[in-house]
């Protein structure tokens, strides 16, 4: 072979080496993506997401009509067989697709406005498992607007799972309500035959740590203690005792009737020490204080707590004693035709991070809170209504945000008041 003849062998080896390195990198990135995959809440979808969802639904329908063999590993060993588990998963997928399709048709054909709701099937599965496991279902709601956070359809579903299963309304943040307001709510709940308890996770945690909670908007009337068990704010031990008693009554009724219910723990844990336990499940919207309640009841931090809705991703089972087990479900946004997206942001149900329309959501807050309370709490001076305007009108969102920015010196790069920063701070403080 002559000196000037080039075979290209070196370049071929280098090219082959580079291809192998690139393939290795791609495999590594794919592995990292799979490892980072976590359970995320999905409440809103874009057009491309809708197209992908339709394709997935078509694929699911094809899979149902053309089943393929799957290898399933039963980790529990004492619950259901792989065939039953596979059949259950298919039914859940079909049910979820059918419900989403029905809601979409209602919104399109009847001109109804459907608020964003949870579309991730895995999140719904967490709720279903908690409902099945629980004897008593505790729906945590915010005391400032209990009916907004209450989901009557969930109560109906719990009865369908087990006719003896009951739902209790745990009215959290009740320390923000004056005694007179708690009395009115108690009268309403009794008239509607709703099982309820007033509770404050923050106050219970502070009491356990020996801290003194004081807020500028708390009046002397809101700190009054009631002798009436219906209006009294329960402490940690009182609430645990009440939950256990209610759950045990449900178990007694179930035994007398001779039925165990679809999701009774007696079926799932027969022959196990857990079969003697009563299970209390905690459900509700995001950011209502479920995780804070669990931490206060357990006495130590077991679930993450942030101002961003949807911190809890998987349901957790916490054994309190030989007789009581708590089950915490991830926060879930239920479908609703009665509220708006801005109202859900103001109520803390939807996260504020993707929020772009600040004024609409802030107007919800301005309509709810009296003018003098806003000025006192945030230490701002709101513009007075014009002479030709109704003097009792609520402040406008723009007036609220600009006054807040002026009092704190918040200015955007454009030189205008930084209303986005002000809105985020106000919403974070509310929840």
C-alpha positions as CSV (number, residue, x, y, z in Angstrom):
1,X,0.0,0.0,0.0
2,X,1.6,3.3,-1.1
3,X,2.4,6.1,1.2
4,X,-0.1,8.5,-0.3
5,X,-3.0,6.0,-0.5
6,X,-5.7,6.7,2.1
7,X,-8.0,3.9,3.2
8,X,-10.3,6.0,5.5
9,X,-10.0,3.3,8.2
10,X,-9.2,5.9,10.9
11,X,-12.2,8.1,10.1
12,X,-14.5,5.0,10.0
13,X,-13.3,4.0,13.5
14,X,-13.8,7.5,14.8
15,X,-17.2,7.7,13.3
16,X,-18.2,4.3,14.8
17,X,-16.9,5.4,18.2
18,X,-18.9,8.7,18.0
19,X,-22.1,6.8,17.1
20,X,-21.6,4.5,20.0
21,X,-21.1,7.4,22.4
22,X,-24.2,9.2,21.0
23,X,-26.3,6.0,21.5
24,X,-25.1,5.6,25.0
25,X,-26.0,9.3,25.8
26,X,-29.5,8.8,24.4
27,X,-30.1,5.7,26.4
28,X,-28.8,7.5,29.5
29,X,-31.1,10.5,28.9
30,X,-34.1,8.1,28.3
31,X,-33.3,6.3,31.6
32,X,-33.1,9.7,33.4
33,X,-36.5,10.8,32.0
34,X,-38.1,7.5,33.1
35,X,-36.6,7.9,36.6
36,X,-37.8,11.5,36.8
37,X,-41.4,10.6,35.9
38,X,-43.6,11.4,38.8
39,X,-47.4,11.6,39.4
40,X,-48.4,15.1,38.4
41,X,-51.8,16.8,38.6
42,X,-53.3,17.8,35.2
43,X,-56.2,20.3,35.4
44,X,-55.9,22.1,32.0
45,X,-54.8,20.8,28.6
46,X,-53.7,22.6,25.4
47,X,-54.9,21.8,21.9
48,X,-52.0,19.4,21.3
49,X,-52.7,17.7,24.6
50,X,-56.3,17.2,23.5
51,X,-55.1,15.6,20.3
52,X,-52.8,13.3,22.2
53,X,-55.6,12.5,24.6
54,X,-57.9,11.5,21.8
55,X,-55.2,9.3,20.3
56,X,-54.7,7.6,23.6
57,X,-58.4,7.0,24.0
58,X,-58.5,5.4,20.5
59,X,-55.6,3.3,21.5
60,X,-57.4,2.2,24.7
61,X,-60.5,1.3,22.8
62,X,-58.4,-0.8,20.4
63,X,-56.6,-2.5,23.3
64,X,-60.0,-3.4,24.8
65,X,-61.2,-5.0,21.6
66,X,-57.8,-6.6,20.9
67,X,-56.3,-7.7,24.2
68,X,-52.6,-8.6,24.4
69,X,-51.0,-10.8,27.1
70,X,-49.5,-8.8,29.9
71,X,-47.3,-9.9,32.8
72,X,-48.5,-8.4,36.1
73,X,-46.7,-8.9,39.4
74,X,-49.0,-8.9,42.4
75,X,-47.1,-7.1,45.1
76,X,-49.8,-7.4,47.7
77,X,-50.3,-11.2,47.3
78,X,-53.5,-11.1,49.4
79,X,-55.7,-8.7,47.6
80,X,-56.8,-9.7,44.0
81,X,-55.4,-11.9,41.3
82,X,-53.5,-10.5,38.3
83,X,-56.5,-11.2,36.1
84,X,-58.8,-9.3,38.4
85,X,-56.3,-6.4,38.6
86,X,-56.1,-6.2,34.8
87,X,-59.8,-6.2,34.5
88,X,-60.2,-3.5,37.1
89,X,-57.6,-1.3,35.4
90,X,-59.5,-1.7,32.1
91,X,-62.8,-0.7,33.7
92,X,-61.2,2.3,35.4
93,X,-59.7,3.5,32.1
94,X,-63.0,3.1,30.3
95,X,-64.9,4.8,33.1
96,X,-62.5,7.7,33.2
97,X,-62.6,8.2,29.4
98,X,-66.4,8.0,29.5
99,X,-66.8,10.6,32.2
100,X,-64.4,13.0,30.5
101,X,-66.2,12.5,27.2
102,X,-69.6,13.1,28.9
103,X,-68.4,16.3,30.6
104,X,-67.0,17.6,27.3
105,X,-70.3,16.9,25.5
106,X,-72.3,18.7,28.2
107,X,-70.0,21.7,28.0
108,X,-70.3,21.8,24.2
109,X,-74.0,21.0,23.6
110,X,-75.6,22.7,26.6
111,X,-73.3,25.8,26.6
112,X,-72.1,25.1,30.2
113,X,-68.9,26.5,31.5
114,X,-66.9,23.6,33.0
115,X,-64.1,24.6,35.4
116,X,-60.6,23.0,35.2
117,X,-60.6,19.7,36.9
118,X,-58.3,16.7,37.5
119,X,-57.7,14.8,34.2
120,X,-54.9,12.5,35.4
121,X,-56.3,9.0,35.8
122,X,-53.6,8.0,38.3
123,X,-54.7,10.8,40.6
124,X,-58.3,9.5,40.5
125,X,-57.1,6.0,41.2
126,X,-55.5,7.4,44.4
127,X,-58.9,8.7,45.5
128,X,-60.7,5.5,44.6
129,X,-58.3,3.4,46.7
130,X,-58.7,5.7,49.7
131,X,-62.5,5.6,49.5
132,X,-62.4,1.8,49.3
133,X,-60.1,1.4,52.2
134,X,-61.8,3.9,54.5
135,X,-64.6,3.2,57.0
136,X,-65.1,7.0,57.6
137,X,-64.3,9.5,54.9
138,X,-63.3,13.0,56.1
139,X,-63.7,15.8,53.6
140,X,-61.5,18.7,54.6
141,X,-62.9,22.1,53.6
142,X,-61.8,25.7,54.2
143,X,-63.9,27.4,56.9
144,X,-64.0,30.6,54.9
145,X,-66.2,29.0,52.2
146,X,-67.1,25.4,53.1
147,X,-69.7,24.9,50.4
148,X,-67.2,25.8,47.7
149,X,-64.9,23.0,48.8
150,X,-67.6,20.4,49.5
151,X,-68.2,17.8,46.9
152,X,-71.7,16.2,47.3
153,X,-71.0,13.8,44.4
154,X,-68.1,12.3,46.4
155,X,-70.5,11.6,49.3
156,X,-72.9,9.8,46.9
157,X,-70.0,7.8,45.5
158,X,-68.9,6.7,49.0
159,X,-72.4,5.5,49.7
160,X,-72.4,3.5,46.4
161,X,-69.1,1.8,47.5
162,X,-70.5,0.9,50.9
163,X,-74.0,1.9,52.1
164,X,-72.7,2.2,55.6
165,X,-69.8,4.4,54.8
166,X,-70.2,8.0,56.1
167,X,-68.6,11.3,55.1
168,X,-67.6,13.9,57.7
169,X,-67.0,17.6,56.9
170,X,-63.8,18.7,58.7
171,X,-64.1,22.5,58.6
172,X,-60.4,23.6,58.8
173,X,-59.2,27.1,59.6
174,X,-62.2,27.5,61.9
175,X,-60.1,29.8,64.2
176,X,-60.6,32.5,61.5
177,X,-64.4,32.5,62.1
178,X,-66.1,34.3,64.9
179,X,-68.3,32.2,67.2
180,X,-71.4,33.8,65.8
181,X,-70.5,32.6,62.3
182,X,-69.7,29.1,63.5
183,X,-73.1,28.9,65.1
184,X,-74.8,29.9,61.8
185,X,-72.8,27.2,59.9
186,X,-73.6,24.6,62.6
187,X,-77.3,25.4,62.2
188,X,-77.0,25.0,58.4
189,X,-75.1,21.7,58.6
190,X,-77.6,20.2,61.1
191,X,-80.5,21.2,58.9
192,X,-78.8,19.5,55.9
193,X,-78.0,16.4,58.0
194,X,-74.2,16.9,57.4
195,X,-71.8,15.3,59.9
196,X,-69.2,18.1,60.7
197,X,-66.5,19.2,63.0
198,X,-64.8,22.6,63.4
199,X,-61.0,22.3,63.5
200,X,-57.8,24.3,63.0
201,X,-54.7,22.4,62.0
202,X,-52.5,25.5,62.5
203,X,-53.8,26.1,66.0
204,X,-53.4,22.4,66.9
205,X,-49.8,22.3,65.7
206,X,-49.0,25.6,67.5
207,X,-50.6,24.2,70.8
208,X,-48.5,21.1,70.5
209,X,-45.4,23.2,70.1
210,X,-46.4,25.7,72.9
211,X,-46.6,28.6,70.4
212,X,-49.1,31.5,70.6
213,X,-50.9,32.3,67.4
214,X,-52.0,35.9,67.0
215,X,-53.3,37.6,63.8
216,X,-54.1,41.2,63.2
217,X,-57.6,40.3,61.8
218,X,-58.6,38.1,64.7
219,X,-61.2,39.8,66.9
220,X,-62.0,39.0,70.5
221,X,-65.2,37.4,69.3
222,X,-63.3,34.9,67.1
223,X,-61.2,33.7,70.1
224,X,-64.2,32.9,72.2
225,X,-64.5,29.2,73.1
226,X,-67.9,27.5,72.9
227,X,-69.3,24.8,75.2
228,X,-71.5,23.5,72.4
229,X,-69.7,20.5,70.8
230,X,-71.1,21.5,67.5
231,X,-69.4,24.9,67.5
232,X,-66.3,24.2,69.6
233,X,-63.0,24.0,67.7
234,X,-61.7,20.5,68.4
235,X,-58.2,19.8,69.7
236,X,-55.9,17.0,68.5
237,X,-56.9,14.4,71.1
238,X,-60.6,15.3,70.8
239,X,-60.6,15.0,67.0
240,X,-58.8,11.6,67.1
241,X,-61.3,10.3,69.6
242,X,-64.2,11.6,67.6
243,X,-62.9,10.1,64.3
244,X,-62.3,6.7,65.9
245,X,-65.8,6.6,67.6
246,X,-67.5,7.5,64.3
247,X,-65.6,4.9,62.4
248,X,-66.3,2.2,65.0
249,X,-70.0,3.0,64.8
250,X,-69.8,2.4,61.0
251,X,-68.1,-0.9,61.5
252,X,-70.7,-2.0,64.0
253,X,-73.5,-1.2,61.6
254,X,-71.8,-3.0,58.9
255,X,-71.4,-6.1,61.0
256,X,-75.0,-6.0,62.1
257,X,-76.2,-5.9,58.6
258,X,-74.0,-8.8,57.7
259,X,-72.2,-7.1,54.8
260,X,-68.6,-6.0,54.6
261,X,-68.9,-3.4,51.8
262,X,-67.0,-3.4,48.5
263,X,-63.8,-1.8,49.9
264,X,-64.0,-2.9,53.5
265,X,-60.6,-3.4,55.2
266,X,-62.0,-6.6,56.6
267,X,-61.9,-8.1,53.1
268,X,-58.5,-6.9,52.2
269,X,-56.7,-7.7,55.4
270,X,-58.3,-10.9,56.7
271,X,-56.1,-12.8,59.0
272,X,-54.0,-9.7,59.6
273,X,-53.7,-7.6,62.7
274,X,-54.8,-4.6,60.6
275,X,-58.3,-6.2,60.3
276,X,-59.1,-4.9,63.8
277,X,-58.3,-1.4,62.7
278,X,-60.8,1.3,61.7
279,X,-59.5,3.4,58.7
280,X,-60.2,7.1,58.4
281,X,-59.5,8.6,54.9
282,X,-58.8,12.3,54.3
283,X,-59.9,13.7,50.9
284,X,-60.6,17.1,49.4
285,X,-59.4,19.9,47.2
286,X,-55.8,20.9,47.0
287,X,-54.6,23.5,49.5
288,X,-57.4,23.1,52.1
289,X,-55.1,21.8,54.8
290,X,-55.2,18.0,54.5
291,X,-51.5,17.5,54.9
292,X,-51.3,20.1,57.7
293,X,-54.2,18.2,59.4
294,X,-52.4,14.9,59.1
295,X,-49.2,16.3,60.5
296,X,-51.0,17.9,63.4
297,X,-52.8,14.6,64.2
298,X,-49.7,12.5,63.9
299,X,-47.6,14.9,65.9
300,X,-44.8,15.1,63.5
301,X,-44.3,16.0,59.8
302,X,-45.4,13.1,57.7
303,X,-46.6,14.9,54.5
304,X,-45.2,17.9,52.7
305,X,-46.9,21.3,53.1
306,X,-46.5,24.2,50.7
307,X,-48.6,27.1,49.5
308,X,-48.7,25.5,46.1
309,X,-51.8,23.2,45.6
310,X,-51.1,19.5,45.0
311,X,-48.1,18.8,47.1
312,X,-49.2,15.3,48.1
313,X,-48.8,13.0,45.1
314,X,-49.6,9.5,46.5
315,X,-52.0,8.4,49.2
316,X,-50.3,7.6,52.5
317,X,-51.3,5.2,55.2
318,X,-50.4,6.2,58.8
319,X,-51.0,3.8,61.7
320,X,-51.9,5.8,64.7
321,X,-52.6,2.9,67.1
322,X,-53.8,-0.7,67.0
323,X,-57.3,0.6,66.6
324,X,-56.9,3.6,64.2
325,X,-55.3,4.1,60.8
326,X,-55.3,7.4,58.9
327,X,-55.2,7.5,55.1
328,X,-54.2,10.7,53.3
329,X,-55.3,11.2,49.7
330,X,-53.7,13.7,47.2
331,X,-55.7,16.9,46.7
332,X,-58.0,16.6,43.8
333,X,-59.9,19.2,41.8
334,X,-63.4,18.0,41.2
335,X,-65.5,18.9,38.1
336,X,-67.8,21.8,38.6
337,X,-70.2,24.0,36.6
338,X,-70.8,26.4,39.4
339,X,-67.5,28.3,39.7
340,X,-65.1,30.1,37.5
341,X,-61.3,29.6,37.0
342,X,-60.6,32.9,38.7
343,X,-62.7,31.9,41.7
344,X,-60.7,28.7,41.9
345,X,-57.4,30.6,41.9
346,X,-58.7,33.0,44.6
347,X,-59.8,30.0,46.6
348,X,-56.3,28.3,46.3
349,X,-57.6,25.3,44.4
350,X,-55.5,26.1,41.3
351,X,-51.9,27.1,41.5
352,X,-51.0,30.8,41.0
353,X,-47.7,30.1,39.1
354,X,-49.3,29.9,35.6
355,X,-51.7,32.8,36.4
356,X,-51.6,35.6,33.9
357,X,-54.9,37.4,34.5
358,X,-54.3,38.9,37.9
359,X,-57.1,41.4,38.1
360,X,-60.0,38.9,37.5
361,X,-58.8,36.6,40.3
362,X,-58.1,39.6,42.6
363,X,-61.6,41.0,42.0
364,X,-63.0,37.8,43.5
365,X,-61.1,38.6,46.7
366,X,-62.1,42.3,46.6
367,X,-65.8,41.3,46.3
368,X,-65.6,39.0,49.3
369,X,-63.6,41.1,51.8
370,X,-65.0,44.4,53.2
371,X,-63.1,47.5,52.2
372,X,-62.0,48.4,55.8
373,X,-60.7,44.9,56.4
374,X,-58.5,45.1,53.3
375,X,-57.1,48.5,54.4
376,X,-56.5,47.3,58.0
377,X,-54.9,43.9,57.1
378,X,-52.6,45.2,54.3
379,X,-52.1,48.7,55.7
380,X,-53.1,50.5,52.5
381,X,-55.4,53.3,51.6
382,X,-57.9,52.4,48.9
383,X,-59.3,55.2,46.7
384,X,-62.8,56.3,47.7
385,X,-65.7,55.7,45.3
386,X,-66.5,58.7,43.0
387,X,-69.5,60.9,43.9
388,X,-71.6,59.4,41.1
389,X,-70.7,55.8,42.1
390,X,-72.4,53.6,44.7
391,X,-70.5,54.4,47.9
392,X,-70.8,50.8,49.2
393,X,-69.3,49.2,46.1
394,X,-66.3,46.9,46.6
395,X,-62.9,48.2,45.6
396,X,-61.8,47.4,42.1
397,X,-59.0,44.9,41.6
398,X,-56.8,47.6,39.9
399,X,-57.3,49.9,42.9
400,X,-56.4,47.2,45.3
401,X,-53.3,46.1,43.4
402,X,-52.0,49.6,42.7
403,X,-52.5,50.7,46.4
404,X,-50.6,47.6,47.5
405,X,-47.8,48.3,45.0
406,X,-47.6,51.9,46.1
407,X,-47.3,51.0,49.8
408,X,-44.4,48.6,49.1
409,X,-42.7,50.3,46.2
410,X,-43.3,47.5,43.7
411,X,-42.5,48.8,40.2
412,X,-42.2,46.7,37.0
413,X,-39.5,47.2,34.4
414,X,-42.0,49.2,32.4
415,X,-42.3,51.8,35.2
416,X,-45.8,50.7,36.0
417,X,-47.0,49.1,39.3
418,X,-45.9,45.5,39.4
419,X,-49.4,44.1,39.8
420,X,-48.3,40.5,39.1
421,X,-45.9,40.5,42.1
422,X,-48.5,42.1,44.3
423,X,-51.2,39.5,43.3
424,X,-48.9,36.6,44.0
425,X,-48.0,37.9,47.4
426,X,-51.6,38.5,48.4
427,X,-52.7,35.0,47.2
428,X,-49.8,33.3,49.0
429,X,-50.8,35.1,52.2
430,X,-54.4,34.0,51.9
431,X,-53.6,30.3,51.7
